[in-house]
Amino acid sequence: MEQEITIPEPLWSLLRCCEVHCVAACCGLDAFDFSPKYVQNWIAETETQTLSQLRDQWWELARSIADETCTYCSDQLNFWGDYTAWKTLLNQWRTLVMPSDRAIPILVSRDIAKSVDFYQKLGFESHYPSNPNADYAILCRGTLEIHLSFFPDIVPAESYLACYLRVTHVDKLFQELKTLDVTGHCNSRDLMRKPLML
């Protein structure tokens, strides 16, 4: 059995950044180098919503390639392969849409549901089943990811916990956050430019 795979936009645009050796119509997968260095500029210039959509599209493709007895083909990539070949390919793409070499903050919360609601107002989305009684949550906004862990005894006024999120367009993000109903959580005096220290 053969199944056609269509790579949707914007995921296809991201992958086209890796078409560096030739063109897929001529050389198939040999035209591509799926190294993160080829997509850095594209990702830096891309809207947060689009990055979130990339992740969703990757997950959808991963779910659609589930039959180990099937052959999968893509006219876009000029590629036909079995389940194992496609899973290998998806793992390469995962490094493009979900970089693995990074630290992810785990923030504590006295009320996971309220914390999830707050971060969703900031544009974060959960890609995992939501459970109002959960004691852990994972939220993403573009390439930003935070984890929330239930800790009923935390006293925010006495806590030194902090999380630093580095974004490309901080002024644009700040203007966006100013329009949201997050009174008491965002303070404009906390916004500042800091040099990148290496």
C-alpha positions as CSV (number, residue, x, y, z in Angstrom):
1,M,0.0,0.0,0.0
2,E,1.3,3.5,-0.8
3,Q,0.2,6.8,0.8
4,E,0.9,10.2,-0.6
5,I,2.3,12.7,1.9
6,T,1.7,16.4,1.2
7,I,3.8,18.8,3.3
8,P,1.7,21.9,4.1
9,E,2.7,25.5,4.3
10,P,4.5,26.9,6.3
11,L,6.4,23.7,7.0
12,W,7.2,23.3,3.3
13,S,8.7,26.8,3.2
14,L,11.0,25.9,6.2
15,L,12.1,22.7,4.5
16,R,12.8,24.6,1.2
17,C,15.4,26.6,3.1
18,C,17.4,23.3,3.4
19,E,17.2,22.7,-0.4
20,V,20.8,23.8,-0.8
21,H,22.6,21.2,-3.0
22,C,20.2,21.0,-5.9
23,V,16.4,20.9,-6.4
24,A,14.1,18.2,-5.1
25,A,12.6,17.6,-8.6
26,C,16.1,16.6,-9.8
27,C,17.8,15.0,-6.8
28,G,15.1,14.1,-4.3
29,L,16.4,14.1,-0.7
30,D,20.0,14.5,-1.9
31,A,19.1,18.1,-2.7
32,F,18.5,18.8,1.0
33,D,20.7,19.4,4.1
34,F,18.4,19.4,7.1
35,S,20.9,21.2,9.3
36,P,19.4,23.9,11.7
37,K,21.9,26.5,10.3
38,Y,19.9,26.7,7.1
39,V,16.7,27.7,8.8
40,Q,18.0,30.1,11.5
41,N,17.2,33.3,9.5
42,W,13.8,32.0,8.4
43,I,12.9,31.2,12.0
44,A,14.2,34.5,13.4
45,E,12.0,36.5,10.9
46,T,8.9,34.3,11.4
47,E,5.9,35.2,13.5
48,T,5.2,33.3,16.7
49,Q,1.9,32.0,15.3
50,T,3.7,30.5,12.3
51,L,6.2,28.8,14.5
52,S,3.5,27.3,16.5
53,Q,1.8,26.1,13.3
54,L,5.0,24.5,12.2
55,R,5.0,22.3,15.4
56,D,1.4,21.4,14.9
57,Q,2.1,20.4,11.3
58,W,5.1,18.3,12.3
59,W,3.0,16.5,14.9
60,E,0.2,15.9,12.3
61,L,2.7,14.4,9.8
62,A,4.2,12.2,12.5
63,R,0.7,10.9,13.4
64,S,-0.1,10.3,9.7
65,I,2.9,8.1,9.2
66,A,1.8,5.3,11.5
67,D,1.4,2.2,9.3
68,E,4.7,0.2,9.4
69,T,3.6,-1.9,6.4
70,C,3.0,1.2,4.1
71,T,5.2,3.0,1.6
72,Y,5.0,6.7,1.8
73,C,5.7,9.1,-1.1
74,S,6.0,12.8,-1.6
75,D,6.0,14.5,-5.0
76,Q,7.3,17.7,-3.3
77,L,10.4,15.9,-2.0
78,N,10.6,13.5,-5.0
79,F,10.9,10.8,-2.4
80,W,9.4,7.3,-1.8
81,G,10.3,5.4,1.4
82,D,9.0,2.9,3.9
83,Y,7.9,3.7,7.5
84,T,11.5,3.6,8.9
85,A,12.9,6.0,6.3
86,W,10.1,8.5,6.9
87,K,10.5,8.3,10.7
88,T,14.2,9.0,10.3
89,L,13.3,12.0,8.1
90,L,10.7,13.3,10.6
91,N,13.4,13.1,13.3
92,Q,15.6,15.3,11.2
93,W,12.8,17.8,10.7
94,R,12.0,17.7,14.4
95,T,15.4,19.3,15.1
96,L,14.4,22.2,12.8
97,V,11.0,22.9,14.4
98,M,11.8,21.9,18.0
99,P,15.5,22.5,18.7
100,S,16.8,20.0,21.3
101,D,19.9,21.7,22.6
102,R,18.3,24.1,25.0
103,A,17.3,24.5,28.6
104,I,13.6,24.6,29.5
105,P,12.5,26.4,32.6
106,I,10.2,24.5,35.1
107,L,8.2,27.1,37.0
108,V,6.2,26.3,40.1
109,S,2.6,27.1,40.5
110,R,0.0,26.9,43.3
111,D,-2.7,26.5,40.7
112,I,-1.8,24.9,37.4
113,A,-5.2,25.7,35.7
114,K,-4.8,29.5,36.6
115,S,-1.2,29.5,35.5
116,V,-2.1,27.8,32.2
117,D,-4.8,30.4,31.7
118,F,-2.3,33.2,32.3
119,Y,0.3,31.9,29.9
120,Q,-2.4,31.3,27.2
121,K,-3.3,35.0,27.5
122,L,0.4,35.6,26.6
123,G,0.0,33.5,23.5
124,F,1.4,30.2,24.8
125,E,-0.4,27.0,23.7
126,S,-0.6,23.6,25.1
127,H,0.1,20.7,22.7
128,Y,-0.8,18.1,25.3
129,P,-4.2,17.0,26.7
130,S,-5.4,19.5,29.2
131,N,-6.5,18.2,32.6
132,P,-7.8,20.7,35.1
133,N,-6.4,18.5,37.9
134,A,-3.0,18.0,36.4
135,D,0.1,18.7,38.5
136,Y,2.3,19.5,35.4
137,A,1.8,21.4,32.2
138,I,3.9,22.2,29.1
139,L,3.2,25.3,27.1
140,C,4.8,26.7,23.9
141,R,4.9,30.0,22.1
142,G,6.8,29.6,18.9
143,T,10.2,28.3,19.9
144,L,9.7,29.3,23.6
145,E,8.7,26.5,25.9
146,I,7.9,26.5,29.6
147,H,6.9,23.8,32.0
148,L,4.7,24.3,35.1
149,S,4.9,22.1,38.1
150,F,2.4,22.1,41.0
151,F,3.9,23.4,44.3
152,P,1.1,24.4,46.7
153,D,3.4,25.9,49.3
154,I,5.1,28.5,47.2
155,V,4.8,32.1,48.4
156,P,5.4,34.3,45.4
157,A,6.3,37.4,47.4
158,E,9.0,35.4,49.2
159,S,10.3,33.6,46.1
160,Y,13.4,34.4,44.1
161,L,12.3,32.2,41.2
162,A,12.8,33.8,37.8
163,C,12.7,32.9,34.1
164,Y,14.4,34.9,31.4
165,L,13.0,34.5,27.9
166,R,15.1,35.8,25.1
167,V,13.1,36.9,22.0
168,T,14.2,38.4,18.7
169,H,11.8,41.3,18.6
170,V,11.3,42.4,22.2
171,D,9.7,45.7,21.4
172,K,7.1,44.2,19.2
173,L,6.4,41.5,21.8
174,F,6.1,44.1,24.6
175,Q,3.6,46.1,22.5
176,E,1.6,43.0,21.9
177,L,1.6,42.1,25.7
178,K,0.5,45.6,26.6
179,T,-2.8,45.1,24.8
180,L,-3.6,41.9,26.8
181,D,-5.6,41.6,30.0
182,V,-2.7,40.6,32.2
183,T,-2.9,43.4,34.8
184,G,-0.6,42.8,37.7
185,H,1.7,40.5,35.9
186,C,3.5,42.7,33.3
187,N,5.4,45.7,34.5
188,S,6.8,48.0,31.8
189,R,9.7,49.1,34.1
190,D,11.0,45.5,33.9
191,L,11.5,45.7,30.1
192,M,15.1,46.5,29.2
193,R,17.6,45.8,26.5
194,K,20.6,43.8,27.6
195,P,23.7,43.1,25.7
196,L,24.4,39.5,24.7
197,M,27.3,38.3,26.8
198,L,29.5,35.5,25.4
